[in-house]
Amino acid sequence: MSIEKALRSRAGSKCELCGGAERLSVYEVPPVEMAGVDSSVLLCEICLSQINDPDLVDVHHWRCLNDSMWSVVPAVQIMAWRMLTRLSGEGWPQGLLEMMYLDEETLALARATGEGNSELQAAKHTDSNGVELLDGDTVTLIKDLNVKGGGFTAKRGTAVRNISLVQGNSDHIEGKVSGQQIVLLTKYVKKSS
């Protein structure tokens, strides 16, 4: 059985990303180590042209990824993740990316082409001295901070243990101060050693 016949059977003769049924063709998901059904997807002409030429991308066409991102086929998951990552600046794709689950091996393959790398570098959380912060770190406040809605002031020198990074905003972290979970600006904390 040819790759195209196998893909048509797997996909029900529809585009595996948008569900379109016209002008379907085989797309080998890069990096292609060995051509085959497992490393290929069946795509319509619209999806294929927009994947190959970012200037042709119609953001609204890709709302179909809301459905296809749940595919059990790793090659389809990889392409959905890459397109959502490419479009994440539009707002709605970021929410889908946060819901999407890829196992470690599939995520590594999805990132193999460099998609999303600049986003990871840009989202780095750093303290007031430029030191990178990680989930679970302990930080010290470098300034007295009025806690809005908390009715108290977090004093300079207070240690905040086991912080959480706020995804999508590299200026914010979360931690407990005086028994309350609060959001802190990274420019007001210093990483403890």
C-alpha positions as YAML, in Angstrom:
chain: A
units: angstrom
residues:
- id: 1
  name: MET
  ca: [0.00, 0.00, 0.00]
- id: 2
  name: SER
  ca: [1.40, 3.42, -0.94]
- id: 3
  name: ILE
  ca: [1.96, 6.13, 1.66]
- id: 4
  name: GLU
  ca: [-0.83, 8.24, 0.15]
- id: 5
  name: LYS
  ca: [-3.33, 5.37, 0.25]
- id: 6
  name: ALA
  ca: [-2.41, 4.61, 3.87]
- id: 7
  name: LEU
  ca: [-2.79, 8.30, 4.83]
- id: 8
  name: ARG
  ca: [-6.14, 8.56, 3.02]
- id: 9
  name: SER
  ca: [-7.31, 5.51, 4.95]
- id: 10
  name: ARG
  ca: [-6.05, 6.92, 8.28]
- id: 11
  name: ALA
  ca: [-7.55, 10.38, 7.64]
- id: 12
  name: GLY
  ca: [-10.79, 9.32, 5.96]
- id: 13
  name: SER
  ca: [-9.67, 11.17, 2.79]
- id: 14
  name: LYS
  ca: [-9.66, 14.53, 4.58]
- id: 15
  name: CYS
  ca: [-6.96, 17.03, 5.47]
- id: 16
  name: GLU
  ca: [-5.59, 15.99, 8.85]
- id: 17
  name: LEU
  ca: [-5.36, 19.60, 10.01]
- id: 18
  name: CYS
  ca: [-8.46, 21.39, 8.70]
- id: 19
  name: GLY
  ca: [-10.72, 18.58, 7.49]
- id: 20
  name: GLY
  ca: [-10.85, 19.83, 3.90]
- id: 21
  name: ALA
  ca: [-11.41, 17.18, 1.22]
- id: 22
  name: GLU
  ca: [-10.09, 18.84, -1.96]
- id: 23
  name: ARG
  ca: [-6.62, 18.67, -3.53]
- id: 24
  name: LEU
  ca: [-5.03, 16.47, -0.87]
- id: 25
  name: SER
  ca: [-1.36, 15.59, -0.90]
- id: 26
  name: VAL
  ca: [1.26, 13.93, 1.29]
- id: 27
  name: TYR
  ca: [3.42, 16.20, 3.43]
- id: 28
  name: GLU
  ca: [6.51, 14.75, 5.10]
- id: 29
  name: VAL
  ca: [6.89, 16.36, 8.52]
- id: 30
  name: PRO
  ca: [10.45, 17.68, 8.95]
- id: 31
  name: PRO
  ca: [12.94, 16.57, 10.03]
- id: 32
  name: VAL
  ca: [12.42, 13.58, 7.77]
- id: 33
  name: GLU
  ca: [14.77, 10.77, 8.71]
- id: 34
  name: MET
  ca: [12.84, 8.07, 6.90]
- id: 35
  name: ALA
  ca: [9.80, 8.68, 4.73]
- id: 36
  name: GLY
  ca: [6.73, 6.79, 5.82]
- id: 37
  name: VAL
  ca: [3.18, 6.96, 7.08]
- id: 38
  name: ASP
  ca: [4.25, 7.76, 10.66]
- id: 39
  name: SER
  ca: [6.29, 10.80, 9.59]
- id: 40
  name: SER
  ca: [3.73, 12.16, 7.11]
- id: 41
  name: VAL
  ca: [0.36, 13.88, 7.13]
- id: 42
  name: LEU
  ca: [-2.35, 14.30, 4.51]
- id: 43
  name: LEU
  ca: [-2.91, 18.01, 3.83]
- id: 44
  name: CYS
  ca: [-5.14, 20.09, 1.60]
- id: 45
  name: GLU
  ca: [-3.65, 22.68, -0.75]
- id: 46
  name: ILE
  ca: [-4.62, 25.59, 1.55]
- id: 47
  name: CYS
  ca: [-2.87, 24.17, 4.63]
- id: 48
  name: LEU
  ca: [0.16, 23.11, 2.61]
- id: 49
  name: SER
  ca: [0.63, 26.51, 0.96]
- id: 50
  name: GLN
  ca: [0.32, 28.35, 4.29]
- id: 51
  name: ILE
  ca: [2.78, 26.00, 6.03]
- id: 52
  name: ASN
  ca: [5.32, 26.47, 3.26]
- id: 53
  name: ASP
  ca: [4.86, 30.25, 2.87]
- id: 54
  name: PRO
  ca: [4.24, 32.21, 6.10]
- id: 55
  name: ASP
  ca: [3.27, 35.28, 4.04]
- id: 56
  name: LEU
  ca: [0.11, 33.45, 2.88]
- id: 57
  name: VAL
  ca: [-1.09, 32.58, 6.41]
- id: 58
  name: ASP
  ca: [-4.77, 33.31, 7.08]
- id: 59
  name: VAL
  ca: [-5.01, 33.21, 10.89]
- id: 60
  name: HIS
  ca: [-8.72, 32.39, 10.83]
- id: 61
  name: HIS
  ca: [-8.15, 29.29, 8.69]
- id: 62
  name: TRP
  ca: [-6.08, 27.80, 11.52]
- id: 63
  name: ARG
  ca: [-8.91, 27.85, 14.07]
- id: 64
  name: CYS
  ca: [-9.37, 24.27, 12.85]
- id: 65
  name: LEU
  ca: [-6.40, 23.35, 15.06]
- id: 66
  name: ASN
  ca: [-8.80, 23.47, 18.00]
- id: 67
  name: ASP
  ca: [-9.94, 20.03, 16.80]
- id: 68
  name: SER
  ca: [-6.89, 18.56, 15.09]
- id: 69
  name: MET
  ca: [-4.54, 19.24, 18.01]
- id: 70
  name: TRP
  ca: [-6.27, 16.36, 19.85]
- id: 71
  name: SER
  ca: [-5.28, 13.83, 17.19]
- id: 72
  name: VAL
  ca: [-3.57, 10.67, 18.47]
- id: 73
  name: VAL
  ca: [-1.21, 10.75, 15.46]
- id: 74
  name: PRO
  ca: [2.17, 12.24, 16.50]
- id: 75
  name: ALA
  ca: [2.84, 13.77, 13.04]
- id: 76
  name: VAL
  ca: [-0.50, 15.63, 13.20]
- id: 77
  name: GLN
  ca: [0.22, 16.74, 16.78]
- id: 78
  name: ILE
  ca: [3.61, 18.07, 15.69]
- id: 79
  name: MET
  ca: [2.14, 20.11, 12.82]
- id: 80
  name: ALA
  ca: [-0.67, 21.47, 15.02]
- id: 81
  name: TRP
  ca: [1.88, 22.50, 17.70]
- id: 82
  name: ARG
  ca: [4.14, 24.17, 15.12]
- id: 83
  name: MET
  ca: [1.31, 26.18, 13.58]
- id: 84
  name: LEU
  ca: [-0.09, 27.20, 16.97]
- id: 85
  name: THR
  ca: [3.41, 28.25, 18.03]
- id: 86
  name: ARG
  ca: [3.88, 30.21, 14.80]
- id: 87
  name: LEU
  ca: [0.56, 32.00, 15.40]
- id: 88
  name: SER
  ca: [0.83, 32.40, 19.20]
- id: 89
  name: GLY
  ca: [1.17, 36.20, 18.90]
- id: 90
  name: GLU
  ca: [-2.48, 36.33, 17.78]
- id: 91
  name: GLY
  ca: [-3.76, 35.53, 21.28]
- id: 92
  name: TRP
  ca: [-6.17, 32.61, 20.84]
- id: 93
  name: PRO
  ca: [-3.48, 30.10, 19.73]
- id: 94
  name: GLN
  ca: [-1.63, 30.64, 23.02]
- id: 95
  name: GLY
  ca: [-4.64, 29.32, 24.94]
- id: 96
  name: LEU
  ca: [-4.72, 26.19, 22.77]
- id: 97
  name: LEU
  ca: [-0.98, 25.67, 23.24]
- id: 98
  name: GLU
  ca: [-1.43, 25.80, 27.00]
- id: 99
  name: MET
  ca: [-4.10, 23.07, 26.79]
- id: 100
  name: MET
  ca: [-2.20, 20.89, 24.33]
- id: 101
  name: TYR
  ca: [-0.22, 17.91, 25.61]
- id: 102
  name: LEU
  ca: [2.71, 16.36, 23.78]
- id: 103
  name: ASP
  ca: [4.88, 13.65, 25.30]
- id: 104
  name: GLU
  ca: [8.60, 14.52, 25.60]
- id: 105
  name: GLU
  ca: [9.66, 12.69, 22.44]
- id: 106
  name: THR
  ca: [6.93, 14.29, 20.30]
- id: 107
  name: LEU
  ca: [7.65, 17.76, 21.73]
- id: 108
  name: ALA
  ca: [11.36, 17.32, 20.96]
- id: 109
  name: LEU
  ca: [10.48, 16.44, 17.37]
- id: 110
  name: ALA
  ca: [8.10, 19.42, 17.16]
- id: 111
  name: ARG
  ca: [10.91, 21.74, 18.28]
- id: 112
  name: ALA
  ca: [13.52, 20.09, 16.02]
- id: 113
  name: THR
  ca: [12.99, 22.69, 13.29]
- id: 114
  name: GLY
  ca: [13.56, 25.58, 15.71]
- id: 115
  name: GLU
  ca: [9.88, 26.52, 15.94]
- id: 116
  name: GLY
  ca: [9.21, 28.20, 19.28]
- id: 117
  name: ASN
  ca: [12.87, 28.62, 20.31]
- id: 118
  name: SER
  ca: [12.85, 32.42, 20.22]
- id: 119
  name: GLU
  ca: [9.65, 32.39, 22.29]
- id: 120
  name: LEU
  ca: [11.37, 30.30, 24.98]
- id: 121
  name: GLN
  ca: [14.27, 32.71, 25.14]
- id: 122
  name: ALA
  ca: [11.99, 35.74, 25.33]
- id: 123
  name: ALA
  ca: [9.92, 34.26, 28.16]
- id: 124
  name: LYS
  ca: [12.88, 33.89, 30.53]
- id: 125
  name: HIS
  ca: [12.09, 35.10, 34.06]
- id: 126
  name: THR
  ca: [14.97, 37.08, 35.61]
- id: 127
  name: ASP
  ca: [15.38, 38.80, 38.97]
- id: 128
  name: SER
  ca: [16.48, 42.41, 39.56]
- id: 129
  name: ASN
  ca: [20.11, 41.41, 38.89]
- id: 130
  name: GLY
  ca: [19.37, 39.54, 35.66]
- id: 131
  name: VAL
  ca: [19.71, 36.08, 37.25]
- id: 132
  name: GLU
  ca: [17.34, 33.50, 35.76]
- id: 133
  name: LEU
  ca: [14.50, 32.37, 38.02]
- id: 134
  name: LEU
  ca: [13.04, 28.86, 37.95]
- id: 135
  name: ASP
  ca: [9.95, 27.26, 39.47]
- id: 136
  name: GLY
  ca: [10.67, 26.33, 43.09]
- id: 137
  name: ASP
  ca: [13.37, 28.96, 43.67]
- id: 138
  name: THR
  ca: [13.54, 31.13, 46.77]
- id: 139
  name: VAL
  ca: [13.70, 34.90, 46.31]
- id: 140
  name: THR
  ca: [14.10, 37.86, 48.65]
- id: 141
  name: LEU
  ca: [12.16, 41.12, 48.32]
- id: 142
  name: ILE
  ca: [14.43, 44.12, 47.66]
- id: 143
  name: LYS
  ca: [11.74, 46.72, 48.42]
- id: 144
  name: ASP
  ca: [8.70, 47.14, 50.69]
- id: 145
  name: LEU
  ca: [5.64, 46.26, 48.57]
- id: 146
  name: ASN
  ca: [2.03, 47.20, 49.29]
- id: 147
  name: VAL
  ca: [-0.07, 44.10, 48.59]
- id: 148
  name: LYS
  ca: [-3.22, 45.19, 46.79]
- id: 149
  name: GLY
  ca: [-6.27, 43.47, 48.24]
- id: 150
  name: GLY
  ca: [-4.14, 41.85, 50.94]
- id: 151
  name: GLY
  ca: [-4.23, 44.72, 53.41]
- id: 152
  name: PHE
  ca: [-0.55, 44.45, 54.35]
- id: 153
  name: THR
  ca: [2.93, 45.47, 53.23]
- id: 154
  name: ALA
  ca: [5.45, 42.82, 52.25]
- id: 155
  name: LYS
  ca: [8.66, 44.02, 53.88]
- id: 156
  name: ARG
  ca: [12.05, 44.28, 52.21]
- id: 157
  name: GLY
  ca: [14.18, 41.23, 53.04]
- id: 158
  name: THR
  ca: [11.20, 38.85, 53.20]
- id: 159
  name: ALA
  ca: [12.06, 35.42, 51.76]
- id: 160
  name: VAL
  ca: [9.51, 33.97, 49.35]
- id: 161
  name: ARG
  ca: [10.03, 30.22, 49.00]
- id: 162
  name: ASN
  ca: [8.95, 27.84, 46.26]
- id: 163
  name: ILE
  ca: [7.96, 30.49, 43.70]
- id: 164
  name: SER
  ca: [5.96, 29.73, 40.55]
- id: 165
  name: LEU
  ca: [6.66, 31.39, 37.22]
- id: 166
  name: VAL
  ca: [3.68, 33.06, 35.55]
- id: 167
  name: GLN
  ca: [3.55, 31.63, 32.03]
- id: 168
  name: GLY
  ca: [3.21, 34.17, 29.26]
- id: 169
  name: ASN
  ca: [4.47, 37.05, 31.42]
- id: 170
  name: SER
  ca: [8.19, 37.03, 32.25]
- id: 171
  name: ASP
  ca: [7.78, 40.02, 34.60]
- id: 172
  name: HIS
  ca: [5.54, 38.14, 37.08]
- id: 173
  name: ILE
  ca: [6.10, 35.33, 39.56]
- id: 174
  name: GLU
  ca: [3.82, 33.96, 42.29]
- id: 175
  name: GLY
  ca: [4.63, 33.08, 45.86]
- id: 176
  name: LYS
  ca: [3.31, 33.09, 49.43]
- id: 177
  name: VAL
  ca: [3.91, 36.08, 51.67]
- id: 178
  name: SER
  ca: [2.31, 36.17, 55.13]
- id: 179
  name: GLY
  ca: [0.29, 33.07, 54.21]
- id: 180
  name: GLN
  ca: [-1.25, 34.66, 51.10]
- id: 181
  name: GLN
  ca: [-0.48, 33.69, 47.50]
- id: 182
  name: ILE
  ca: [0.45, 36.90, 45.66]
- id: 183
  name: VAL
  ca: [1.89, 37.97, 42.32]
- id: 184
  name: LEU
  ca: [5.28, 39.69, 42.48]
- id: 185
  name: LEU
  ca: [7.14, 41.71, 39.89]
- id: 186
  name: THR
  ca: [10.53, 40.13, 39.13]
- id: 187
  name: LYS
  ca: [12.22, 43.55, 39.24]
- id: 188
  name: TYR
  ca: [11.52, 43.68, 43.01]
- id: 189
  name: VAL
  ca: [13.08, 40.34, 43.93]
- id: 190
  name: LYS
  ca: [16.58, 38.88, 44.20]
- id: 191
  name: LYS
  ca: [17.28, 35.16, 43.85]
- id: 192
  name: SER
  ca: [18.54, 33.57, 47.07]
- id: 193
  name: SER
  ca: [21.44, 31.15, 46.85]
...
